[in-house]
Amino acid sequence: MTVTVWMIIGFAGQALFSARFLVQWIASEKAKRSVVPTAFWFLSLAGGVTLFAYALHRRDPVFILGQGTGLLIYLRNLVLLRRHKCSQQEPA
């Protein structure tokens, strides 16, 4: 891939990653309290995967480690949210 394509991938990942803060801010303003919506974690994961791919392309070990660690945290939070949702749907 050309440098331009990788720059687009990098900027797209950064945009996804940054959008999560906007989503969190809007959700908190609506709730009148600090909340972290599920969309925050999906945007974190999407942005993290994209930035991780970009970091691999750049062969940047600092960036790879940072994004790779973040991916584990985002996935774990999504698993925890799913488990909580499933446990609340079980009949009493």
C-alpha positions as CSV (number, residue, x, y, z in Angstrom):
1,M,0.0,0.0,0.0
2,T,1.1,3.5,-0.6
3,V,2.0,6.0,2.1
4,T,-1.1,7.9,1.4
5,V,-3.4,4.9,2.1
6,W,-1.6,4.3,5.4
7,M,-2.0,7.9,6.3
8,I,-5.7,7.6,5.7
9,I,-5.9,4.5,7.8
10,G,-4.0,6.2,10.6
11,F,-6.2,9.3,10.5
12,A,-9.3,7.1,10.3
13,G,-8.2,5.2,13.4
14,Q,-7.5,8.4,15.2
15,A,-10.9,9.8,14.3
16,L,-12.7,6.6,15.5
17,F,-10.6,6.7,18.7
18,S,-11.3,10.4,19.3
19,A,-15.1,10.0,18.6
20,R,-15.5,7.9,21.7
21,F,-14.9,11.0,23.9
22,L,-17.6,12.9,22.0
23,V,-20.0,9.9,22.5
24,Q,-19.2,9.7,26.2
25,W,-19.6,13.5,26.7
26,I,-23.0,13.5,25.0
27,A,-24.2,10.5,27.0
28,S,-23.1,12.1,30.2
29,E,-24.8,15.4,29.4
30,K,-28.0,13.6,28.7
31,A,-27.8,11.6,31.9
32,K,-26.7,14.6,33.9
33,R,-24.0,12.4,35.4
34,S,-20.8,10.7,34.2
35,V,-21.5,7.6,32.2
36,V,-19.6,5.4,29.8
37,P,-21.9,4.1,27.1
38,T,-21.3,0.7,25.3
39,A,-20.6,2.7,22.1
40,F,-17.5,4.2,23.9
41,W,-16.0,0.7,24.1
42,F,-16.9,-0.2,20.5
43,L,-15.3,3.0,19.2
44,S,-12.3,2.3,21.4
45,L,-12.0,-1.2,19.9
46,A,-12.5,0.0,16.3
47,G,-10.0,2.9,16.7
48,G,-7.6,0.7,18.5
49,V,-7.6,-2.0,15.9
50,T,-7.1,0.5,13.1
51,L,-4.3,2.3,15.0
52,F,-2.7,-1.1,15.9
53,A,-2.6,-2.0,12.2
54,Y,-1.1,1.4,11.5
55,A,1.5,0.9,14.3
56,L,2.4,-2.5,12.8
57,H,2.9,-1.0,9.4
58,R,5.1,1.7,11.0
59,R,7.0,-1.0,13.0
60,D,6.7,1.2,16.0
61,P,7.1,-1.0,19.1
62,V,6.0,1.7,21.6
63,F,2.8,2.4,19.6
64,I,2.3,-1.4,19.1
65,L,2.5,-2.1,22.8
66,G,0.3,0.8,23.8
67,Q,-2.5,-0.1,21.3
68,G,-2.2,-3.8,21.8
69,T,-2.6,-3.4,25.6
70,G,-5.6,-1.1,25.0
71,L,-7.3,-3.7,22.8
72,L,-7.2,-6.2,25.6
73,I,-8.9,-3.7,28.0
74,Y,-11.5,-2.7,25.4
75,L,-12.4,-6.3,24.7
76,R,-12.5,-7.2,28.4
77,N,-14.9,-4.3,29.1
78,L,-17.2,-5.5,26.2
79,V,-17.2,-9.0,27.6
80,L,-18.1,-7.7,31.1
81,L,-20.9,-5.6,29.7
82,R,-22.2,-8.6,27.7
83,R,-22.1,-10.8,30.8
84,H,-23.9,-8.2,32.9
85,K,-26.6,-7.8,30.2
86,C,-27.1,-11.5,29.9
87,S,-27.3,-12.0,33.7
88,Q,-30.1,-9.4,33.9
89,Q,-32.1,-11.1,31.2
90,E,-32.2,-14.5,32.9
91,P,-35.6,-15.3,34.5
92,A,-35.7,-15.0,38.3
